């Protein structure tokens, strides 16, 4: 450049423009990240989230760690391309599996769906340009949009077959070909096996699928054993629902360190002089709760009682933010199968130091209640205590001791005062009139070899009701105490039944000529009065089951909406922290709100904070949603496992006539359960004969259009057991007279064999002998 000095030393001094120092931006909270992901108009990955909150440099490292924690906690999940979405929500871009072809339109569901509280949504696929040849079972990558109350999807591209593992039983056909028979009753077809590995016919295995369309083959990767062997039925459910059953070594190490925490030097209330007892099932392994009561010596509470509900102090051993805490949240609850328990906490805690046992010092959270002569709570307080139980007593033994059938050393000192106090609590319960559905509960009884001995009805004793009412009183006290302290907490919510459910109940009751007014305020006593009017006839259990179906599903929430079934305004779970994470949160809230002693552990690696942290309090809505989902997962796994046991129990009765009762009616047939045993099975409509059947959805009834024969809920009839598949837990029935049985005048109307199908198909593939109305 002309006139510009070549020597740098002779050039004019140019002042460098310095960059302003980087000031770290505050990392967004979990709630803010979830709101950003939900409101983003494009897939939101780590880069988009960082940009949206103005994060850079070291801030991005902190964000990455937070996103990993949120994924571990089950709050978010990764979509294709590493974008995130709310767990249980529909991602902006996701993989869909085609489940139905409706005319020219394909319908798909998310391949992964985490919201156990609701069924996977069905999305109609909109295809831009030339329509791809989609069939049921195909996988596509799609962009989704929310429309009104639902979603639609735009296909981006077709994907290869999924590489997810398949679980099934090895079978061999007459041509010596091997097949994988699914254990999931929703999967109808078996898969041919290309590589048997070390598996044998009859083995339960995990296999990897390969190929596309009709060329899918399965390669056996792991042999799980005999599907009918002890523990296999629960193992199927554990694998299907992805229930974690192995604790990481870091969690086990923390549990072992926690067992060494000392109680002797703590400032705890000493309750070891009181005859506190635990009343539990005879085979219980973990003991969360124990109770004590005595007449109140307070002159102002004449005729009243003082009571203590002592609950295992799990919050002392499981500290917020620890590996133990994260694993407990990941599991959400213990899962109880007939042959095993998958615990929320390692056994070093759940069945040892946290379990309240006879003649052993244990840490407890003590709920002190003052009960007046009418059974109402006068006052309550919470302390950290040391207890030494006087006894662990089975329900049956406690009841027998009170009834004078056996002599028990604790009858006068512990049991009789408890029963006297319970009479007051029972009176208060009757006054508030909670929902009273005393339906029989079935349980699977196994023999010493783990085989099914019987399917028994669980006996309902006063001892069960006593413990239940003491626990309810403690749960109410915990909720009210936290409310009085203006503390955040997780409520147990059971909402009032919806109008839609009430309309369905009204239509059902109409079939029994029972009137039900919709204009009234729905309270639990409305249902109780309805049941009492029916009397003790055969109609009573049917109506009670339908009332149960009309109820909403209980869930956890930081927002209080009351508990309809118990007829309570405020209710929180406090009494089972060994097996429910919700109770552990309530314990921590009580520690913080009531300023209870927070002892410092000898091990510096363990946090001294046992209360509810500010960070955790700020995301109780997310925690509540997650543990509600995990609770539903556990319920489905437990129910399916019991179904498998019942199917196995009935497998040697195939071909026999059984006394059954209809439990559900659909357009494709009706479901029936074996009386005094349980286990729902299907009677397909195609086996009812060749006449057309009218399906009334409101009345839940099938009616033969020629014969007038009706099938509706509650109807008793004899059915022949055609199939009992223990691997899937499914049963198949037919009328006692045999498949396709109809009176002689209908025989000439049977479709000709040359057609190749027993029924013609109407619109949407519905069998031609069904007329559907009431949808």
N, C-alpha and C positions, 0 to 999 in steps of 0.2 A: 504494500500500500504506500503511495507517494507521501513523503514527508513524515512517515511513521518510523521512529528510531528502531534500528535492527537490534541494538543491544537491549536486552530486557532491563538492565539496570538503569538505562536512560529513559525508559518508558514511564509515563505518568502513573502514580499509585492508584490502582483501581480497587476500591473497597469491596471485599467479598460480602455478598448478601448471605447472612447466616439464617439457617432454617430455625423456625421456632421450636423450642424443646417439645418432645412428644409428651403429652399429658394423657395418661391412660384413662380411657373412658370406663365408666362403671359397667361391669359385665351385666347383661340383662338377666332378670330372674327367670326361673322355669316358666312361670305363668306368662311373662312377656314373650318368651320364645314360642310358646304354644300358640299364643294369639297371633304372632307374626306368621307362623306357618299356616294357620287356618285362614288368615285373611289375605295371604299372598296370592296374586293372580297368576303366578308361575311356580313351577316346582322350586322349593326352597331348600338348597343345600347349605353346607357350612359357609361357602363363599357368599351366597345371597344374604344369609343371616348376618354375617360379619359386616357386609356393606350396608345393610339396612340399619344397623345400630352404630355405624361409624367406627368399627373396631379395626385395628391394624397392629402389626408387630406382635409383641408379647400378649396383647389382648386376644389375638386369635388362638394362641396356645391355650389360654384359660378357657376360651369358648369351646375348643375341641374337647377339653377335659369335661366341661359341663355337659356337652352333648352326649359324651360317652356315658356319664353318670345317668343322664335322663333315659338313655336307651337301656342301661342295666336295670333301672328302676321300672321299666315298662311304660314310660310316659310317651316315648316316641319310637318310631321304627323307621328303618331306611327303605326308601323306594328305589326302583331301578335308577341308575345314574347318581346314586348317593344322595338324592334329595330326601328330606325327612317329612314325615306326616305324623299326626297325632295317633297314638296307638288306639286301634278300634275305629279309626276314621277311614274315609275313602281318599287315597292319595290323589294328587293332581295328575300324576302319570303312574300307572300301575299295571300289573299283569292280571288279566281276567281269564277265567276258564269258562268256556261255553257250556251251558247246562241245558239249553232248550233252543229249538228253532221254531219261531212263531211266524208262520207264513214266510215272508221274505226277510224277516228280521231275526237276527241272532240275539240271545239273551245270555249274559254272563254274570258271574259272581267273582269278587276278588279271590285270587288264589290263596292269599293269606288273609285271615280275618281274625282279629284278636279280641273283638268285643263279644265275650261269651254271654253277656246280658241281652243280646239281641241277635237275631239271625242275620247272616250275611245278606247285604242288599243285592237285589237283582237289577242289572243295568241293561237297558236296550242299546245295542251296538249300532251306531250310525257310521256307515262306511262311505268315505269320499271316493269318487271315481268308480272304477270297475269293481264289482262285488267279488271279494275273495270267496273261495269255496270253503265255507266254515261248516264244521260239523260238531256235534256234541262231543265234548272232551278236548277240543282244540284249545290252544292257549294263544292269546294275543297281547301285545303291548298297546295300551290305549290311554288317551288323554280324557279325563273326566270333567264334567261340569255339573254343578248343582242346579237342579230345576225344581222349583217349588219345594215339596217335601222329599224329593228323591234326587237321583243322579242319572245322567245319560253318559255314554262313552263314545268317543270317536276313535276308530281303529287306526293305529299307526303302522303296525306290521304284525304278521303272523310269526309265532315263535315255535321253536322245536319243542318236543315233548318234555315234560318236567322230569327232573332227575331226583325227585323226592323219593324217599324209601317207601316201599310197600310192605305191609304186614299181612301175612296170610298163612294158610296151612297147605302143605304139600299134598297134592292128590295125583293119582295115576289113572288114566282111562284105559279102555279095553284095547287100545292100539299102542299101549306102552308109552304114551306121551305124558309128560309131567306138567301139572298146572298149579298155579298159586290161587287158592280159594280165599277171597278176602274175608277178614274178620269184622270189617265195617259193614253193617247191614245196608248202608246207603249205596254201596258199590255192588252192582248186580252181577257183573261178569268176572269170570276167572281169567287170569293172564297166563299164557303159555310160558314155560320156563326154558331158557336157553342154556343156563349153566346151573346145575344142581348143587355144585360144590360138595360139601360133606353132609348135606341134608338127606333125610330119608322121608319116605311117605309117612304122613301123619305129623311131621315136625311143624312147630310154629317157628316161622323165620321172618327175617327182614330181608327184602330184596330190592335191587336197584333196577328201575325200568330203563329200557333203551328202545330206540326205534320210533316210528311215527305212525299215526293213524291206526289201521288194522294190523300193522307190523310190530306192535309193541311186544317186547319180550322182557322177561324178568331174570335177573342174575342174582342168585342167593348170596348175600353178604354175611349174614349172621344167623346161626341156629339158636333159637330161644328155648327149644325143648318141646315137651309134650304139651299141647294146648289144653289137655284135660287133667294135667297134673296139678297138685296143690300149688297155689300162688300164680298159676298161669293166667287165670281170669283177670286178676288185678294187674298183672304185668301187661296184658293187652291194653287196659285202660291207661296205665301209666305212660306207655309208649304213644298211644293214640293222642292223648291230651297233652303230651310233652310236660308231664309233671316231674320236676327235678327231684330225684331220690338219693343222689350221692352228694354229700357235703364236700366242698373244696377243702384242701388241707389247711388253708389259712383260717377257715371258719372253725374247723375242728381244733386247731391250735388255740384260737381265742377262747373257745368253749372250755378247753382244758385249763387255761389260765384263769378263767372266770370262776371255776370251781374252787380255786384256792383263796378266793376273797374271804376275809375274816368277818365274822359277825360279833365276836366277843367284845371288841373294843368300840362298838358303835353306840350311838345314843339312840337306842330303839326302846320302844315301850315293851316291857317284859310281860308277856301273857302266858308264860309257861306254867303258871299255877292253876290255870283254868282248864276244866275238862272239855277242851275243844275237840270235835270229832269231824271226820270226813265220811260222808255217806255216798258211795259210788257203785257202779256196776261191779260185780264180783271179779270180772277179768280186767278191770281198769289198770293201766300201766302208769298214767300220769294223773296226778291229783292236784287240780288247780285250787280247789276251794274246801273250806272247813267252816263249821258253824257252832255257835254256843248261844244259849239264852238262859235267863233267870228272871224271876219276878223283880220288878224295879223297886229299889229301896227308897226312891224319891217320894216323899209324902204327897207331892203335887201330882203324881202320876199313879194314883190308886188304881189297882187292877191292871196296870200296864206292865210291860216287860222291857228289859234292856237286852240287846242282842249284839253279837259280834259276828260279822262275816269276814273271815280271814282268807285272803287271796294270795297266791304265790307272788312274791315280789320280783317278778322277772325283770322289771326296769332297772333293778340294782345290778343285774348280771349282763344285760344286753344294753350297751350304751349307744346313744345316737351317733350315727356316722361310722360305727365299727363294721367290720366284715360280718360279724354276727347279725347286726341290724340290717345290713343290706340283703343278706341271704334270707332273713325272716320276711322282709318286705317282698322279695322276689317270689317267695312261696305263698305268702298271704295268710295261709291257714294250714293246719294239719289235715290230711286226707285219710279217712277211715274206711278200710275195706274189711270184708269178713275175715281175711287171713293175715292182714298186716296193717300197720299204720305208717304213712309217710309223714313224718313229723315236721313241724315248722322250725323247730330248734333241734340241735344235736342231742342225742340221748344222754350225754353227760349232764345236760341241763334238764331236758324234758322229763326224763324218768328218774333223775337222781337229785341234784342239789336244789332244783326248783320245785320238785314234787313234794307236797306236804304229806309226811309219813309219820307213823306212830313212833313215839319215843326217840325222835331225832329233832334237834334244834333246826328250825327253818326260818328264813327271812320271809316276812309277810307284809302285805298292805292290809291294814285292819280297818274295816268300816264299822264304826260304833253307831248303833241305832237305839233310839228311845221310842218304843211303840206304846201308844195309848190304849185304853180299854176297848176302843172301837177298831183297833188294828191299823190306825193311821200313824204316820211317822211324825213324832213331835220334834225331834232334833237328830242331827247326824254330825259326825266328825271323822276325820281320816288320820291315821298315824302309820308310821313305819314301826313294825313290831318284830319280836322273836316269839315264835310259838313252838310248842312241843305237843303234838297231838296225843290225846288219850287213846285214840283208836281209829282205825280205818275199817268201816263197817259196810258190808254189802247191803243194798236196798232190801233184799229179801230177809236178811237177818234182823235189820232194824225194825221192819214191819212185824216180824214174828215175835220179837221181844216186846213190842208195844201191845200186841194182841195176846200176850201171855203164853205163847206157844213154845218159847224157849227162855231159858234163864241167861241173862247177859249182865256182866258186872257193871256196865254203864247205863243200865235201864233207868235207875232212879236219879243218878247224878247228871246225866247228859240227855238221854232220850226223852224222858217224860217232860222236863222243862221245855225242850224244843217243841214237842207236840202241843203243849199248852200255849206257847207263844204263837205257833202256827195257826191255831184255831182263830186267833185274832186277825192274823194276816189273811186267812181264808175268808173271814167275814168281810174285810175291807175289799177283797177281790170281788166277792159276790155283789157288793154294793155298787161297784163301778161297772159291773156287767161286761166283762171282756167277751170276745168271741169264743163260744164253747163248742168246738168241733172235736168230740172225743172219738176220732176214727182209729181203728186198730192199726198198729204198726208192726210190720213183719220184719223178722230178723233171720239171718242165715246162721244155723248152728253147725259147726264142723266137728268131726271126730278127731281122734288123736293123730290120724294120718293126713289130716287136712281135707278129707273128703266130706261131702255134704251128709250130715246126719239127719237133719230135718229143716224145714222152713216153718218157724214157729211164730205165733203171735206174741208180741212183747207185752207182758203183763203190766197193767197200769195200777200201781199201788199208791196208797196215801203217802208212803215214804217218798215216792217220786214227786208228788205234788208239793210236799213240804219243802224239799230242797229247791224246787222250781220257784216257789213263792219267796223264799229267803233270797235267792239270787236276783229275782225281779226287784225286790226291795232295795238291794244293794246297787243295782244298776240305775234305778231311779235316783237314789241318794247321790250317786256319783255325778249324774247329769245335772241335778239341781245344785249341787255344790259348785260345780264349774260355772254354771250360769250365774250364781250369786257372786262369784269372783270375777265375772266378766272375762272368763277365759275361753279361748277357742277350744272346741272339742269335736269329736266325731260322734254324730247321733246314729242310732239305729232307727231307720225310718220305715214305716209301713203305711202307705197312703190309702185313703178311702177308695173303694172300688169305683172304676170309671162307669159313666152312664152306659157306654156300649156293653160292658159286662152285665150291668143290671138289666138291660133290655134282653140280652141272651138268657139270663136267669129267669126273667118273667116268661119268656116264650117256652122255656123248658118246664117250668112249674105248671104252665097251662095244660101240658099233656097229662098231668095228674089231677086236673080240675082244681088246682090250687091258685088262688088269686094273689097277686103281689103288686102293690101300688108303687108306681115310679115317682110320684110327686113328693113322697115323704123324705125327711132328712134321714140319710142312711147312717145308722149307728150300729155297733155290734149287737145291741139288744134286739134290733129289728130281726136279725137272723136267728137269734136265740128264741125269740117268740115264735117265729115261723117253725122252727124245729119242734118246739114244745107242743104246738097245735097238731102236728102230724102224728104224734104218739110213737109207740114202739114197734110199728109194723115194718114190713119189708121196704116200704118207701123211705123210711128215715135215713138209712145209710146212703141211699142214692141221692137224696136231696142234700145231705151233708157234703158228699163228694162234689156235687155241682156248686154248692156255696164255696167250697174250698177253691174250685177252679175259677170262681169269679173274683177272687182276691188278687191284689197286686203283689208283685214280688218285692220282698223287703230288701233294703239296700243301705249302704253307709253314705252319710253326707254331713258336711259341716253346717248345713242349713237345716233347721228343725222343721219338720212337717208332722210331728207326732207319730204315735204308734197306734194305728186303728185297731189291730187285732187285740192288743192288750188294753185298749181304751185308756191310754196314757198320753199326757201332753208332752213329756220330756223323757227320753229313754236313751241310754248309751250302754254299750257293752263294756263291762268292767271285770267280770268274774272268770274269764278264761284266757289269761294272757299267755299261757303255755302254748295254746293251739290257735289263737286268733290275734293277728297283728293289730286289729282295731282296738282290742282291750289294752294292748301295750301302749298305744298312743294315749288312751284315757288315763292310764297309770302315770305316764310322764306329765300329762297336763295337771294331774292332782299334785304331783311332787312340786311343780313350779307354782301353781296357784295357791296351795296351802303352805308353801314354804317349808316343806318337809326336809329332814336331814339329808344332805347329799354327801355321804362319807367319801373320803379320799382313799382310793385303793393303794395298796402297797406297791403294786406294779405301775411304774411310771408310764408304761405303754398304753395303759387303759385310762380313758377319759374319766374325769371326776364328775362330769355332768350326767345326771340321770333324769333330768327333767325334759320338758318340751322345748326344743331350741326355736329361736325366732325364724330360722330358715324353714324348719319343718312346719311350724305354725302357718307360714305363708303359703304352703302348698297342700293344705289339708283337703282341698277340693280334688286335687289330682290323686292324692293318696287314697281318698275315699272311693273314687271311680275305679282305681286299679284293684283294690282289695275286694270290691263288689264283683268285679269280673272274675277274680280268682276264686271267690266263693262259689260262683255259678259253675266254674270249671270243675271244682271238686264235687259238687252235687251231681253233675252229669256223669263224671267218672264213677262215682259210688253207685249211682242208679244203674248204669250199664253193667257194672260188675255183678250186681245182684241179679240182673236179668240173665246173665250168663250162667250164674250158679243155678238159677231156677230152671233154665233150659237143660242144663246137664242133669239136674235132678229128675226131669221129666223124660229124658232121652230113652229110658227103658220102658216107657209107657206109650210109645208111638203105636198107633192103631187102636188104642183103647178109647172108649167113650168116657168123657169127663163132664162133670157138672160145671157149667161156666156162666158168666154174666157179662153182658155187653157193656163195654166201658167207653166206646167212641164209635161214631158213625161218620163215614165219608162217602163220596160219590163212587169210590172204587171198592167199597166193601165196609165191613165193620170189624172193630177190635173187641176181643173178649178176653177175660181173665179167668183162670181156674179158681173156683171158689175155695176158700180156706188155704190157698197156697200163693196165688199171685202169678205174675208173669203175663204180660199182654201178648196176644197172638192175633194174626189177621185171618179173617174169613173173606177171601176175594169175592167180589160180586159175580164173577164169571162162574163160580161154583154153586150159585144159588138157583140156577136154571136158565132157561132160554127166554123167559118172558122179560119184558122191559120193566125196569124199576125206576120209580120216581124218587129223587133225592130232595128232601126238604131240609135246607141248611139250618133254618131257624129252629125247627123242631128236632134237628139231628135224627132224621128218620128216613129209612128206605121202605118204600111201599111197592109191592108187586102190582102192576097196572092191570093184570088179568085176575090174579087170585086174591088180591087185597091183603096178602101176607105182609106184615110190618116187622121191621127190626129197628129197635130204638134203645137208647141208653137205659141201663138198669134191667133190661129184660133178661130173664133166666132161661137157659136152654141147654140141651145136651149137645156136645160137639165131639167129633172124632179128631184126635191129635194126628196130624199128617206128618209133621216134621218138627223136630226140636234141635235147633242148631246151637250148640253150646259155644262155638267159636264166635258167633255174632250176637248171641243172646236172643235170637228170634224164634217165634213159634208160628206154626201154620196149622189152621183148623179147617174142617169142612163140616157140613151138616151131618148129623148122626146117620142119616139115610144114605149118605155117600155123595161124592162130587156130582154136580149137575143133576141132582135128583129133583124131579118135578112130577106132579100127578100125571097119570097116563094121557090125559087129554092134551098135554103140551108136547108129547114126544114127537108128534108129526111136524112140529115147528122148529126142530133142531136144525141149525145150518148144515148144509151138505159138506161132507169131508173134502170134496174136490176143491173147495175154496181155499183150503190150506190154513184157514184161521177160524177160530170158534166164534168170533164176533166181528161184525163190520165196524169200521171206524167212522165216527162222525167228525165234526170240526174239532181242531186242536187235538186230535188223537183220542178223544174220549170214547170209551166203548159204546157201541151202538145201542146196548140195552139199558142205558142210563139216560134219564131225563132230569136235568138239574134245574132246580128253581130255588129262589130265595137268596141268590148271591148278591 
